[in-house]
Amino acid sequence: MAEAFNCNNCGSQLSAGSSFCGSCGAAVRQSENVVNQDADVTRTSNLLADEEQQSGEIRMTTVRRLGVMSVGKISLVVYGLIAGLIGVFVALVTLFTTGPLTALGLLIGIPIFYGIIGFFGGILTAWIYNLVAGWVGGIKIELR
């Protein structure tokens, strides 16, 4: 069984599989051999930069970089699910107006089409965010 260890930043006890400290949010280990920036969540030194603003258990952190493919995948699923819900209503209306074959095509096609659009839109959005955050900093968030 894996052993527990302490956070180097705040000293809280962590389980062996922890990537982040639950108390202060600090990364507790980093992978050395990462092929893709999206392949390993624990490599965060370029994704989060500490701002040294602490108040109790709240830690302010700045997101300076987003994983482009991660945002693309999340956008694909979110856009696909939303379009799937809308596609159901469109397919029901189409079922009674033009027929079942067209309704089935819309029920399948709408989520796929909008999922693909969401994927490329997410990639573009993350890329633009990374570019702008490099110039002006990033978005500050609170970690508890």
DAGI-V579043 format. One record per residue. N is the residue number from 1. RES is the residue in one letter. SS is DSSP state (h for helix, s for strand, l for the rest). PHI is phi as a letter, one per 20 degrees, with the letter a starting at -180 (* if undefined). PSI is psi in degrees with one decimal (NA if undefined). Layout:
# DAGI-V579043
n & res & ss & phi & psi
N & RES & SS & PHI & PSI
N & RES & SS & PHI & PSI
This chain:
# DAGI-V579043
n & res & ss & phi & psi
1 & M & l & * & 144.1
2 & A & l & f & 147.7
3 & E & l & e & 154.4
4 & A & l & e & 158.6
5 & F & s & b & 173.8
6 & N & s & d & 149.9
7 & C & l & f & 135.1
8 & N & l & f & -22.3
9 & N & l & e & -49.9
10 & C & l & d & -10.7
11 & G & l & n & 2.7
12 & S & l & f & 148.3
13 & Q & s & f & 134.4
14 & L & s & c & 153.9
15 & S & l & f & 162.2
16 & A & l & f & -29.2
17 & G & l & e & 4.3
18 & S & l & f & 137.9
19 & S & l & d & -28.9
20 & F & s & c & 151.0
21 & C & l & f & 130.4
22 & G & l & f & -19.1
23 & S & l & e & -48.2
24 & C & l & d & -12.3
25 & G & l & n & 3.0
26 & A & l & f & 144.5
27 & A & s & f & 131.8
28 & V & l & d & -14.6
29 & R & l & b & 154.7
30 & Q & l & c & 141.4
31 & S & l & e & 142.2
32 & E & l & e & -38.0
33 & N & l & d & 82.2
34 & V & l & d & 123.3
35 & V & l & e & -42.2
36 & N & l & c & 140.8
37 & Q & l & f & -23.3
38 & D & l & e & -5.2
39 & A & l & f & -21.4
40 & D & l & c & 115.0
41 & V & l & f & -22.7
42 & T & l & f & -13.5
43 & R & l & e & 93.9
44 & T & l & c & 6.9
45 & S & l & f & -30.5
46 & N & l & e & -6.8
47 & L & l & e & -36.0
48 & L & s & c & 137.2
49 & A & s & c & 126.7
50 & D & s & f & 141.6
51 & E & s & d & -0.6
52 & E & s & l & 30.1
53 & Q & s & d & 102.6
54 & Q & s & c & 140.8
55 & S & s & b & 102.2
56 & G & l & m & -122.5
57 & E & l & e & 6.2
58 & I & s & e & 132.3
59 & R & s & c & 126.3
60 & M & s & e & 130.4
61 & T & s & c & 147.5
62 & T & s & d & 126.8
63 & V & s & e & 108.2
64 & R & l & e & -16.1
65 & R & l & b & 139.7
66 & L & l & d & 146.5
67 & G & l & f & 112.2
68 & V & h & g & -47.4
69 & M & h & f & -31.4
70 & S & h & f & -46.0
71 & V & h & f & -38.8
72 & G & h & f & -43.7
73 & K & h & f & -42.3
74 & I & h & f & -44.5
75 & S & h & f & -39.8
76 & L & h & g & -47.9
77 & V & h & f & -45.1
78 & V & h & f & -48.9
79 & Y & h & f & -40.2
80 & G & h & f & -42.5
81 & L & h & f & -45.1
82 & I & h & f & -44.2
83 & A & h & f & -31.0
84 & G & h & f & -41.9
85 & L & h & f & -44.0
86 & I & h & f & -37.6
87 & G & h & f & -33.6
88 & V & h & f & -46.8
89 & F & h & f & -41.9
90 & V & h & f & -41.1
91 & A & h & f & -37.4
92 & L & h & f & -43.9
93 & V & h & f & -43.8
94 & T & h & f & -32.9
95 & L & h & g & -40.8
96 & F & h & e & -14.3
97 & T & h & d & -45.4
98 & T & l & d & -17.3
99 & G & l & p & 167.9
100 & P & h & f & -32.3
101 & L & h & f & -43.5
102 & T & h & f & -40.9
103 & A & h & f & -42.7
104 & L & h & f & -41.7
105 & G & h & f & -42.1
106 & L & h & f & -39.0
107 & L & h & f & -34.9
108 & I & h & e & -41.5
109 & G & h & f & -39.2
110 & I & h & f & -49.6
111 & P & h & f & -37.0
112 & I & h & f & -47.4
113 & F & h & f & -50.3
114 & Y & h & f & -28.7
115 & G & h & f & -43.2
116 & I & h & f & -43.0
117 & I & h & f & -42.0
118 & G & h & f & -39.7
119 & F & h & g & -52.0
120 & F & h & f & -33.5
121 & G & h & f & -38.9
122 & G & h & f & -41.7
123 & I & h & f & -46.5
124 & L & h & f & -42.4
125 & T & h & f & -45.5
126 & A & h & f & -39.6
127 & W & h & f & -44.5
128 & I & h & f & -41.4
129 & Y & h & g & -47.7
130 & N & h & g & -39.5
131 & L & h & f & -50.5
132 & V & h & f & -40.3
133 & A & h & f & -28.6
134 & G & h & f & -28.4
135 & W & h & e & -44.6
136 & V & h & d & 2.8
137 & G & l & o & -159.6
138 & G & l & c & -162.6
139 & I & s & e & 128.5
140 & K & s & e & 133.2
141 & I & s & c & 158.9
142 & E & s & d & 128.7
143 & L & s & d & 133.9
144 & R & l & d & NA
